[in-house]
């Protein structure tokens, strides 16, 4: 379930950042190696400049998801 939420969030973010008339999914299908290379270089540059902030946000997200899943298993809310 969390994977679908994450996939939807990534799709929404990419759609928000790119122009409306750009078919980025078609570009990825047409040029997969170039797309992966551009994503890797972009991720590397982003991590170099904002790595600690991204790591903090990801660890916060992961801990809240773990707490939510444990709460679902136990049948109660965990804050």
N, CA, C and O atoms as a DFTB+ gen file, in Angstrom:
316 C
 N C O
     1  1       0.823      -1.185       0.000
     2  2       0.000       0.000       0.000
     3  2       0.871       1.254       0.000
     4  3       0.594       2.193      -0.747
     5  1       1.915       1.288       0.820
     6  2       2.793       2.449       0.880
     7  2       3.524       2.638      -0.445
     8  3       3.825       3.768      -0.831
     9  1       3.813       1.537      -1.148
    10  2       4.491       1.630      -2.432
    11  2       3.619       2.374      -3.441
    12  3       4.128       3.191      -4.209
    13  1       2.299       2.103      -3.452
    14  2       1.398       2.807      -4.354
    15  2       1.330       4.285      -4.014
    16  3       1.288       5.124      -4.914
    17  1       1.318       4.621      -2.714
    18  2       1.306       6.018      -2.299
    19  2       2.583       6.713      -2.733
    20  3       2.542       7.845      -3.216
    21  1       3.710       6.053      -2.566
    22  2       4.995       6.631      -2.950
    23  2       5.076       6.798      -4.463
    24  3       5.550       7.824      -4.950
    25  1       4.621       5.808      -5.197
    26  2       4.627       5.894      -6.658
    27  2       3.738       7.042      -7.131
    28  3       4.111       7.782      -8.041
    29  1       2.583       7.188      -6.525
    30  2       1.676       8.281      -6.873
    31  2       2.273       9.634      -6.531
    32  3       2.116      10.593      -7.287
    33  1       2.957       9.717      -5.395
    34  2       3.591      10.975      -4.987
    35  2       4.706      11.359      -5.944
    36  3       4.842      12.530      -6.299
    37  1       5.506      10.385      -6.367
    38  2       6.583      10.655      -7.323
    39  2       5.991      11.106      -8.652
    40  3       6.476      12.064      -9.254
    41  1       4.954      10.427      -9.111
    42  2       4.308      10.781     -10.377
    43  2       3.749      12.202     -10.292
    44  3       3.922      12.985     -11.226
    45  1       3.087      12.544      -9.195
    46  2       2.534      13.893      -9.015
    47  2       3.640      14.947      -8.972
    48  3       3.497      16.026      -9.548
    49  1       4.738      14.636      -8.293
    50  2       5.847      15.580      -8.195
    51  2       6.465      15.851      -9.560
    52  3       6.726      17.002      -9.909
    53  1       6.698      14.801     -10.326
    54  2       7.285      14.961     -11.656
    55  2       6.331      15.746     -12.553
    56  3       6.764      16.621     -13.303
    57  1       5.036      15.437     -12.481
    58  2       4.062      16.168     -13.290
    59  2       3.997      17.638     -12.904
    60  3       3.764      18.491     -13.760
    61  1       4.199      17.945     -11.627
    62  2       4.162      19.324     -11.164
    63  2       5.408      20.098     -11.595
    64  3       5.320      21.286     -11.905
    65  1       6.556      19.442     -11.616
    66  2       7.810      20.118     -11.940
    67  2       8.017      20.350     -13.436
    68  3       8.658      21.326     -13.828
    69  1       7.485      19.468     -14.262
    70  2       7.711      19.553     -15.704
    71  2       6.554      20.266     -16.398
    72  3       5.438      20.279     -15.879
    73  1       6.807      20.854     -17.557
    74  2       5.727      21.518     -18.310
    75  2       4.607      20.541     -18.658
    76  3       4.841      19.344     -18.827
    77  1       3.381      21.071     -18.765
    78  2       2.209      20.228     -19.025
    79  2       2.281      19.497     -20.359
    80  3       1.802      18.369     -20.473
    81  1       2.872      20.124     -21.364
    82  2       2.894      19.513     -22.696
    83  2       4.043      18.522     -22.899
    84  3       4.186      17.973     -23.991
    85  1       4.855      18.285     -21.881
    86  2       5.983      17.356     -22.006
    87  2       5.538      15.952     -21.593
    88  3       5.092      15.740     -20.465
    89  1       5.662      15.004     -22.508
    90  2       5.319      13.606     -22.228
    91  2       6.564      12.893     -21.701
    92  3       7.264      12.205     -22.445
    93  1       6.830      13.073     -20.392
    94  2       8.062      12.525     -19.824
    95  2       8.034      11.008     -19.802
    96  3       9.083      10.376     -19.918
    97  1       6.854      10.406     -19.657
    98  2       6.789       8.941     -19.667
    99  2       7.161       8.389     -21.043
   100  3       7.829       7.361     -21.148
   101  1       6.726       9.075     -22.087
   102  2       7.095       8.672     -23.447
   103  2       8.585       8.811     -23.698
   104  3       9.197       7.976     -24.363
   105  1       9.165       9.883     -23.154
   106  2      10.615      10.074     -23.298
   107  2      11.391       8.966     -22.590
   108  3      12.390       8.471     -23.112
   109  1      10.932       8.583     -21.408
   110  2      11.609       7.512     -20.672
   111  2      11.507       6.199     -21.433
   112  3      12.469       5.433     -21.489
   113  1      10.329       5.935     -22.027
   114  2      10.176       4.704     -22.813
   115  2      11.067       4.728     -24.059
   116  3      11.636       3.706     -24.442
   117  1      11.182       5.897     -24.681
   118  2      11.965       6.011     -25.913
   119  2      13.470       6.010     -25.656
   120  3      14.238       5.463     -26.447
   121  1      13.889       6.622     -24.552
   122  2      15.319       6.768     -24.245
   123  2      15.614       6.297     -22.816
   124  3      15.948       7.113     -21.956
   125  1      15.493       4.995     -22.556
   126  2      15.641       4.525     -21.165
   127  2      17.047       4.730     -20.589
   128  3      17.171       5.131     -19.432
   129  1      18.090       4.472     -21.349
   130  2      19.446       4.620     -20.814
   131  2      19.775       6.080     -20.537
   132  3      20.387       6.398     -19.518
   133  1      19.375       6.958     -21.430
   134  2      19.594       8.390     -21.221
   135  2      18.820       8.866     -20.000
   136  3      19.328       9.658     -19.207
   137  1      17.586       8.381     -19.849
   138  2      16.757       8.772     -18.708
   139  2      17.376       8.332     -17.389
   140  3      17.396       9.093     -16.422
   141  1      17.878       7.110     -17.351
   142  2      18.515       6.615     -16.127
   143  2      19.785       7.407     -15.829
   144  3      20.065       7.721     -14.672
   145  1      20.546       7.728     -16.860
   146  2      21.770       8.509     -16.674
   147  2      21.463       9.901     -16.136
   148  3      22.115      10.364     -15.200
   149  1      20.477      10.566     -16.721
   150  2      20.089      11.906     -16.261
   151  2      19.581      11.837     -14.826
   152  3      19.922      12.697     -14.014
   153  1      18.770      10.828     -14.496
   154  2      18.261      10.686     -13.133
   155  2      19.402      10.418     -12.146
   156  3      19.397      10.956     -11.039
   157  1      20.368       9.599     -12.535
   158  2      21.489       9.294     -11.647
   159  2      22.348      10.527     -11.394
   160  3      22.734      10.793     -10.256
   161  1      22.645      11.275     -12.443
   162  2      23.455      12.495     -12.287
   163  2      22.687      13.513     -11.445
   164  3      23.264      14.142     -10.558
   165  1      21.396      13.678     -11.715
   166  2      20.579      14.599     -10.928
   167  2      20.504      14.185      -9.470
   168  3      20.596      15.028      -8.578
   169  1      20.340      12.904      -9.222
   170  2      20.311      12.408      -7.848
   171  2      21.635      12.611      -7.137
   172  3      21.665      12.966      -5.959
   173  1      22.726      12.386      -7.847
   174  2      24.046      12.596      -7.269
   175  2      24.248      14.054      -6.887
   176  3      24.699      14.347      -5.780
   177  1      23.919      14.973      -7.794
   178  2      24.082      16.399      -7.513
   179  2      23.160      16.862      -6.388
   180  3      23.560      17.666      -5.546
   181  1      21.937      16.360      -6.375
   182  2      20.997      16.708      -5.312
   183  2      21.491      16.194      -3.963
   184  3      21.404      16.897      -2.957
   185  1      22.008      14.970      -3.945
   186  2      22.510      14.388      -2.693
   187  2      23.737      15.131      -2.176
   188  3      23.916      15.280      -0.968
   189  1      24.581      15.596      -3.096
   190  2      25.773      16.345      -2.655
   191  2      25.398      17.652      -1.984
   192  3      26.049      18.068      -1.026
   193  1      24.356      18.301      -2.476
   194  2      24.004      19.611      -1.930
   195  2      22.991      19.547      -0.796
   196  3      22.996      20.418       0.074
   197  1      22.123      18.540      -0.782
   198  2      21.056      18.470       0.223
   199  2      20.949      17.082       0.864
   200  3      19.881      16.698       1.339
   201  1      22.035      16.347       0.876
   202  2      22.009      14.959       1.341
   203  2      21.508      14.772       2.761
   204  3      20.686      13.889       3.009
   205  1      21.984      15.582       3.703
   206  2      21.575      15.408       5.099
   207  2      20.103      15.710       5.296
   208  3      19.429      15.019       6.060
   209  1      19.592      16.728       4.623
   210  2      18.174      17.065       4.741
   211  2      17.303      15.960       4.144
   212  3      16.264      15.611       4.704
   213  1      17.730      15.417       3.011
   214  2      16.984      14.329       2.377
   215  2      17.014      13.090       3.255
   216  3      15.990      12.428       3.427
   217  1      18.166      12.770       3.809
   218  2      18.286      11.616       4.694
   219  2      17.400      11.768       5.924
   220  3      16.760      10.807       6.351
   221  1      17.359      12.961       6.492
   222  2      16.489      13.211       7.642
   223  2      15.025      13.047       7.290
   224  3      14.266      12.451       8.056
   225  1      14.613      13.571       6.132
   226  2      13.218      13.437       5.708
   227  2      12.861      11.979       5.433
   228  3      11.778      11.527       5.803
   229  1      13.758      11.246       4.790
   230  2      13.490       9.836       4.504
   231  2      13.419       8.997       5.776
   232  3      12.569       8.115       5.890
   233  1      14.308       9.266       6.732
   234  2      14.263       8.486       7.975
   235  2      13.013       8.823       8.778
   236  3      12.447       7.944       9.427
   237  1      12.574      10.073       8.746
   238  2      11.330      10.452       9.416
   239  2      10.144       9.759       8.762
   240  3       9.267       9.242       9.453
   241  1      10.113       9.746       7.429
   242  2       9.044       9.067       6.699
   243  2       9.037       7.579       7.011
   244  3       7.980       6.997       7.254
   245  1      10.219       6.959       7.004
   246  2      10.313       5.524       7.267
   247  2       9.842       5.190       8.670
   248  3       9.124       4.207       8.855
   249  1      10.227       5.980       9.663
   250  2       9.806       5.683      11.035
   251  2       8.301       5.873      11.204
   252  3       7.668       5.112      11.936
   253  1       7.718       6.867      10.545
   254  2       6.266       7.039      10.652
   255  2       5.524       5.903       9.958
   256  3       4.473       5.472      10.431
   257  1       6.063       5.411       8.832
   258  2       5.438       4.276       8.152
   259  2       5.540       3.004       8.983
   260  3       4.587       2.228       9.046
   261  1       6.688       2.784       9.620
   262  2       6.847       1.619      10.492
   263  2       5.855       1.711      11.654
   264  3       5.191       0.727      11.982
   265  1       5.755       2.873      12.269
   266  2       4.817       3.045      13.386
   267  2       3.381       2.823      12.934
   268  3       2.591       2.206      13.648
   269  1       3.041       3.323      11.751
   270  2       1.679       3.132      11.238
   271  2       1.405       1.664      10.960
   272  3       0.331       1.164      11.294
   273  1       2.361       0.962      10.354
   274  2       2.169      -0.464      10.054
   275  2       2.099      -1.304      11.317
   276  3       1.294      -2.232      11.398
   277  1       2.933      -0.993      12.306
   278  2       2.869      -1.714      13.575
   279  2       1.528      -1.432      14.253
   280  3       0.901      -2.334      14.808
   281  1       1.103      -0.185      14.203
   282  2      -0.203       0.166      14.760
   283  2      -1.338      -0.556      14.083
   284  3      -2.286      -0.989      14.738
   285  1      -1.250      -0.692      12.758
   286  2      -2.273      -1.436      12.014
   287  2      -2.273      -2.906      12.438
   288  3      -3.335      -3.512      12.583
   289  1      -1.084      -3.476      12.635
   290  2      -1.004      -4.868      13.062
   291  2      -1.570      -5.073      14.467
   292  3      -2.208      -6.085      14.760
   293  1      -1.321      -4.093      15.319
   294  2      -1.809      -4.190      16.698
   295  2      -3.235      -3.689      16.840
   296  3      -3.872      -3.919      17.867
   297  1      -3.742      -3.009      15.822
   298  2      -5.103      -2.513      15.864
   299  2      -5.270      -1.227      16.657
   300  3      -6.343      -0.980      17.206
   301  1      -4.237      -0.410      16.726
   302  2      -4.346       0.851      17.468
   303  2      -3.451       1.894      16.824
   304  3      -2.542       1.564      16.062
   305  1      -3.722       3.170      17.141
   306  2      -2.911       4.274      16.624
   307  2      -1.686       4.464      17.502
   308  3      -1.780       4.445      18.729
   309  1      -0.537       4.646      16.865
   310  2       0.690       4.938      17.579
   311  2       1.174       6.293      17.118
   312  3       1.324       6.515      15.916
   313  1       1.419       7.191      18.023
   314  2       1.859       8.543      17.676
   315  2       3.331       8.677      17.908
   316  3       3.898       9.744      17.675
